Amino acid sequence: MNLLHPLALAWLGLAIPIVIFYILKIRMRRVPVSTTLFWRQIFEEKQPRSIWQKLRHLLSLLVQLAFLLLVVFALSEPIFRWEIREARRLVLVVDNSASMKAADVSPGPSRLEKARDQALALIDGLRFRDEMAIIAAGTQPTVRCGMTGHQGTLREMLKEIAPSDGPTRVKEAVELARRLLADPGEAETQGRSSVVVLTDGGFEDSGKLAESGDVKIIGVGSNKMGNVGITRFQVRRSLVDPIGYQILAEVVNASEATVQTRLEIDLDGKAVDVVPLTLEPGKPYRKVFEKTSADGGRLVGRIDRPDALPADNMAWAILPRRDIQPVTLVTEGNLFLEKVFEANPLVRLAVSKTAPARLPGGITVFHKTVPARLPPGPVLVIEPTTSTDLWTIGEVQQNPIVTKQDKDSPLMAHVRLDNVLMPEARQLKITAPKVQVLASSLTNDPLYAAIDRPDGKVLVLSVDLEKGDLPLQTAFPIMVANALGWFAGTKGELRESLSTGSVAELELPATAEPGKGGLALRAPDGRTRTLPVDGNKVTVGPLDECGIWSIVRPQAGPPTGDSKAKDEPKPILEVACNLASRAESDLRSPLATTSHASLAGGFGGWPIWVILAAAALVLAALEWFLYQRRWIS
């Protein structure tokens, strides 16, 4: 036996004054009386009991010394070697992913609450010298509590594990737990270290993990619980229609029976489509919806079938807004050019035979005749016949063939010029420092180029539209649509809806100005956190909740006014986040509901000082009882 606090034995010196107090005789007070006759009679009657009186006195002394001995040994905290040898180190991995929010267990409102009850039972069963750590395994494995034997701390940290909409990260959490248990300073307890996982098994290779010698899995949930969920919901702008867009939706029936439901799609609260569905077991429904809208906004898809997991009954997507672009066309007359701009509902066209002295703003398009110095702002030049400050006109090329095309440029997205008939094109010698050749001929002469200048972007196409079939090809309106989008600053047709648990790098709009007060990320439930900004890019995630996440400018002070929506900062950029996981939507747990009562230490693991303190209290109560019964003095 060893003592953790051997100096506490010095309190045994209190036995000396205790013994002295019992040895000292109480001096009787002299009182004059009229006669001693009656007192002698009483003394003679009590005299035979004098031996018992001494024994009562001795028993009281022994009880006091025993009480002191118990208290002093409790203060010194004695321990046995076997207590150290049998100590355990456990890491509790709690799965708080989206599927753990399913309400298919009892008692408790969700699988996570059921797992929490199981974990509390394990914490209550910890023995003296046992240690435990807690790891949350949803969205991103996080150590919520390091190795400790304090049960109160473990209970508080367990209560702080909140449910999330993220995917299961049990395997990563188990690896993290193994690193916690691999402490070289605790080598003598390696044989009694283990990882305890509380999960519904909604991840790959859960069976193999359960076969690991150092991992014990406590399963929660039912293997017969069916669920219907939206597993994919994306939107992108149409490649042909300037105000059109396409919605890709997928609904999965993860149950054993045929299910009838309805898919409803709204755009900013206005109904877009309603589709009745009859879903076969395990077979997904997938469809692309073709719709039109120039305004854009928030798209919401929902199914009207309540089930155990609400997180996948709704999905969100962000449809980018299309703004009206003023276009000034300077031409002596070209039907193809006028019609390609008039056919675009996002263009407000103004046609002029000569360049106006004062441009109204927007995009300026020059056909053939070009001023010697291009005006500021975005400029599109088609079939130039004169030189400018950016290029020099050369000879006419006969039947140029496109041999090189920049397929990575957004200006050439879905455009092929190698099969287009072009009888004539002008040679261009571009003198601008920043130029990107989008299409070139066999002689390496640029046919289509983008020029970046401080006053505005410039596009130049040297092909003669009247002598070729380019205006009759589908490539021509697509080229014009791409050019309008490039001038407007749009980077793509798809603003992807992210899945929960994702980390993404987003490009901020030019109006963001992150240097003025910084930026913050606002969650769908209103939580905000500051964002690190690198130039015009920002990294968001991991996203642990379904809904619309917003990049906002943080408020300088507390909200004011009666309306919370009025005080919320206007979003700079919005990102849609959905569950989008078949594994999480499938609530049929491959693990049977189990428990590991053998992990609990029971009530026999109290430390010795607690037993000694309890014995001291019992002895004090016993002394009080014996004194009241007058068995001791």
DAMOQUI-V899314 format. One record per pair of residues at least 12 apart in sequence whose ideal C-beta (glycine too) atoms are under 6 Angstrom apart, sorted by the first residue. I is the first residue (numbers start at 1). J is the second residue. Records with the same first field share a line. If there is no record, write none. Layout:
I = J ; J
This chain:
1 = 78 ; 80
2 = 79
3 = 76 ; 78
4 = 77
5 = 76 ; 77
8 = 75 ; 76
9 = 76
11 = 72
12 = 72
14 = 68
15 = 65 ; 68
18 = 64
22 = 61
56 = 632 ; 633
57 = 633
59 = 632
60 = 632 ; 633
63 = 623
67 = 616 ; 619
70 = 612 ; 615 ; 616
71 = 616
73 = 612
74 = 609 ; 612 ; 613
77 = 609
78 = 608
83 = 129
87 = 129 ; 130 ; 189
88 = 130 ; 192
89 = 131 ; 189 ; 193
90 = 132 ; 194 ; 196
91 = 133 ; 177 ; 180 ; 195
92 = 119 ; 132 ; 134 ; 196
93 = 135 ; 137 ; 173 ; 177 ; 197
94 = 115 ; 136 ; 161 ; 198
95 = 137 ; 168 ; 170 ; 199
96 = 112 ; 136 ; 138 ; 161 ; 163 ; 164
97 = 138 ; 166 ; 167 ; 168
98 = 165 ; 311 ; 579 ; 584
99 = 200 ; 202 ; 584 ; 587
100 = 112
101 = 163
102 = 308 ; 309 ; 587
103 = 308
104 = 222 ; 225 ; 308
111 = 200 ; 220 ; 221
112 = 163
114 = 220
115 = 198 ; 220
118 = 198 ; 218
119 = 158 ; 198
122 = 599
123 = 151 ; 154
125 = 600 ; 601
126 = 601
127 = 601 ; 605
128 = 605 ; 607
130 = 149
131 = 147 ; 149
132 = 154
133 = 145 ; 146 ; 147 ; 180
134 = 157
135 = 173 ; 176 ; 177
136 = 161
137 = 169 ; 170 ; 173
138 = 164 ; 166
139 = 164 ; 166 ; 501 ; 542 ; 544
140 = 542
141 = 169 ; 172 ; 173 ; 176
144 = 157
145 = 157
164 = 544
165 = 311 ; 500 ; 545 ; 546 ; 579
166 = 500 ; 501 ; 544
167 = 501 ; 581 ; 584
168 = 202 ; 203
170 = 199 ; 203
174 = 195
177 = 195
181 = 193
194 = 214 ; 216
195 = 214 ; 215
196 = 216
197 = 217
198 = 218
200 = 220 ; 221 ; 589
201 = 589 ; 590 ; 591
202 = 583
206 = 590
216 = 596
218 = 594 ; 596
219 = 591 ; 592 ; 593 ; 594
221 = 589
223 = 588 ; 589
225 = 308 ; 587
226 = 255
227 = 254 ; 307 ; 309 ; 585 ; 587
228 = 253 ; 259 ; 261 ; 305
229 = 312 ; 585
230 = 251 ; 301 ; 312 ; 315
231 = 250 ; 252 ; 580 ; 582 ; 585
232 = 250
233 = 249 ; 301 ; 315 ; 317 ; 497 ; 578
234 = 248 ; 497
235 = 247 ; 299 ; 317 ; 319
236 = 493 ; 494
237 = 493
239 = 414
242 = 344 ; 345 ; 346 ; 481
243 = 292 ; 294 ; 322 ; 345
244 = 292
245 = 291 ; 319
246 = 288 ; 290
247 = 289
248 = 288
249 = 287 ; 301
250 = 284 ; 286
251 = 285
252 = 284 ; 582
253 = 279 ; 281
254 = 585 ; 586
255 = 281
256 = 281
258 = 280
259 = 279
260 = 278
261 = 277 ; 303 ; 305
262 = 276 ; 304
263 = 275 ; 277 ; 303
264 = 302
265 = 301
266 = 300
267 = 297 ; 299
268 = 297 ; 298
272 = 291
273 = 289
294 = 322
296 = 319 ; 320 ; 321
297 = 319
299 = 317 ; 319
300 = 316
301 = 315
302 = 314
311 = 546 ; 579
312 = 579 ; 585
315 = 578
316 = 548 ; 576
317 = 497 ; 576
318 = 495 ; 574 ; 576
320 = 495
322 = 346
324 = 346 ; 348
325 = 346 ; 347 ; 362 ; 484
326 = 348 ; 362
327 = 341 ; 347 ; 349 ; 362 ; 363
328 = 350 ; 364
329 = 351 ; 365
330 = 352 ; 355 ; 366
331 = 367
332 = 353
334 = 367
336 = 465 ; 471
337 = 367
340 = 477 ; 480
355 = 371
359 = 375
363 = 378 ; 487
364 = 379
365 = 380
366 = 381
367 = 382
368 = 383 ; 385
370 = 384 ; 386 ; 388
372 = 388
373 = 389
374 = 388
376 = 455 ; 456
377 = 456
378 = 456 ; 457 ; 487
379 = 458
380 = 459 ; 483
381 = 460
382 = 461
383 = 464
390 = 432 ; 451
391 = 428 ; 430
392 = 429
393 = 426
394 = 427 ; 429
395 = 427
396 = 424
397 = 425 ; 427
399 = 423
400 = 422 ; 425 ; 441
401 = 442
402 = 417 ; 418 ; 439
403 = 442
404 = 440
405 = 439
406 = 438
409 = 438
411 = 438 ; 482 ; 486
412 = 438
413 = 482
414 = 478
415 = 475 ; 478 ; 479
417 = 439
420 = 470 ; 473
421 = 468 ; 469
422 = 463 ; 468
423 = 467 ; 468
424 = 464 ; 467
425 = 447 ; 462 ; 463
426 = 462
427 = 445
428 = 446 ; 462
432 = 451
434 = 452
435 = 449 ; 451
436 = 450
437 = 449
447 = 462
448 = 461
459 = 483
497 = 576 ; 578
498 = 577
499 = 580
500 = 543 ; 577 ; 579
501 = 542
502 = 541 ; 543
503 = 541 ; 542
504 = 540 ; 541
505 = 537 ; 539
506 = 538
507 = 537
508 = 536 ; 538
512 = 572
514 = 533
517 = 553
519 = 531 ; 533 ; 551
520 = 552 ; 554
521 = 540
522 = 550 ; 552
523 = 545
524 = 545 ; 547 ; 548
543 = 577
546 = 577 ; 578 ; 579
548 = 574 ; 576
549 = 575 ; 577
550 = 571 ; 574
551 = 572 ; 573
552 = 569 ; 571
553 = 569
